[in-house]
Amino acid sequence: MRSWIEFWNADNPIYVNDRHKLLHYRGIASDIRDLLPGEDDTVLDFGCGEALSAGLVAARCRKLILVDAAPNVRDKLAARFGEIRAIQILAPEDLPGLADGSVDLLVVHSVAQYVSKPDFATLIHDLARLLRPGGTLILGDILPVGLSPLVDARALLAFGWQGGFLIPALAGLVKTALSDYRRIRQELGLTHYEEAEILALLDKVGLTARRLERNLGHNQARMAFAAVRFSEPPAE
Ligand SMILES: C[S@@+](CC[C@H](N)C(=O)[O-])C[C@H]1O[C@@H](n2cnc3c(N)ncnc32)[C@H](O)[C@@H]1O
């Protein structure tokens, strides 16, 4: 496996069963929906994954743009949402075709850990121009420095307990520990951040950021941030 995008493009052991996947995506979609300021808004979900519950968000906004780098993920999105006019599915390479200031709410959830720090800074710079003045960027699921895989495992078990899939969650942890995932994680690494690093990154692209009290989704050991554009994008 040469990249995380390749990992996400293939079948992977992250979701322990269909119920886990369904509850995960439902939780993310309802958290995004709660952040929506208005029904006339355009929302862009970058690195959206399969976004099983994207319909919940699309029902509350004018347009939902789903963006993912993995072609197989985009194919699944197209099969599920291709007929829904309010949902547009794009590859990251398509983003230059979107107008400056055309997005009201931009969500980048559970993506930063799979991207190097220089590439993530470039990505945020490129995404920031899409935000309209007053628009908000939500960065979620940021791994804090020192976060141990054991904390993630505990969060999965708690989610499994609440969601009625505790036994599959336990089995999934064992399977993941024995699968290629551990080796891939060691080889490719995951990117971790200090809170101040993310605030500085967002400040550099002209956004006024704060850490949110809650992360989106179930794993509260990870960080989330909201960043608002109060001005025009900084000059190149
Ligand atoms: C952990 S999943 C997150 C999915 C969804 N945002 C969520 O929170 O459930 C990571 C997703 O990010 C996508 N991804 C990873 N790196 C990316 C990049 N550089 N550009 C766009 N998508 C990327 C992967 O293909 C994968 O679908």
The ligand as a Gaussian input file, in Angstrom:
#p B3LYP/6-31G(d) Opt

LIG

0 1
 C      -11.618000       8.352000       7.546000
 S      -12.404000       8.606000       6.012000
 C      -13.441000       9.975000       6.472000
 C      -14.759000       9.940000       5.796000
 C      -15.754000      10.964000       6.364000
 N      -15.263000      12.315000       6.259000
 C      -16.054000      10.619000       7.807000
 O      -15.721000      11.398000       8.677000
 O      -16.606000       9.565000       8.048000
 C      -11.150000       9.467000       5.089000
 C      -11.606000       9.808000       3.663000
 O      -10.749000      10.844000       3.192000
 C      -10.394000      10.576000       1.853000
 N       -9.106000      11.225000       1.628000
 C       -7.921000      10.931000       2.194000
 N       -6.974000      11.774000       1.742000
 C       -7.590000      12.624000       0.890000
 C       -7.162000      13.711000       0.100000
 N       -5.890000      14.114000       0.100000
 N       -8.046000      14.349000      -0.669000
 C       -9.354000      13.970000      -0.655000
 N       -9.828000      12.927000       0.035000
 C       -8.949000      12.270000       0.816000
 C      -10.327000       9.062000       1.775000
 O      -10.490000       8.600000       0.442000
 C      -11.466000       8.637000       2.690000
 O      -12.664000       8.444000       1.986000

